[in-house]
Amino acid sequence: MFNFILFGPPGSGKGTQSVKIAEKYNLAHISTGDIFRSEIKNKTELGLKVQGIIEKGELVPDELLIEILDNALQKFSGNVGFIFDGFPRTAQQAEDLDRMLARKNDCVSMVLALDVNEEEIIQRLLKRAIAEGRKDDTEDIIRNRMNVYHTQTSPLIAFYQKQNKFKAVNGVGSIEDIFGNICLEVEPMI
Ligand code: AMP
């Protein structure tokens, strides 16, 4: 299986690009942010538990991620692999993902980061706040999410670099240009 992690800070375009990649290469798209937003919308027990955390821009505890990941991995069949969007976000989650894939005799194939500078990100997220009305897209919360990214998520770059699985592409430009950059990296690997 081709198990692909699209990596990058909030607002780097992971969601938009993941949908396109999943469709082109027949990968199952797993967005943990989308799963949480749907749980919140449906007011499930999990949704009620995570709502306050997400609205503050903090990370949901790792134990809850294992649970939803396990469910998500089992739901799909007939795809040639997975694209993970917004997961893993902590060292613990990266280790849990390795363990879950190992149980299926599988592993992470490639981690690709979208490179976008911080000011561009803040501008994009403020625009998204107006367009989509996401409660975690106000300026204070955005800055908190960037902070969380730098302290808890960016150390994963070194984790995957050590395994020779990490690459980065330019994430600034038109959606189609960025998609083209990603495809150039994915194609030789799939
Ligand atoms: P996203 O749409 O990926 O930016 O996720 C929105 C919010 O959901 C994040 O700011 C976190 O609060 C929560 N979330 C999504 N994925 C994760 C994850 N892998 N670990 C912890 N929290 C997450």
Boltz pocket constraint, residues with backbone or C-beta under 6 A from the ligand:
constraints:
  - pocket:
      binder: B
      contacts: [[A, 10], [A, 32], [A, 33], [A, 34], [A, 36], [A, 53], [A, 54], [A, 55], [A, 57], [A, 58], [A, 59], [A, 60], [A, 61], [A, 65], [A, 85], [A, 86], [A, 87], [A, 88], [A, 89], [A, 90], [A, 93], [A, 136], [A, 145]]
      max_distance: 6.0
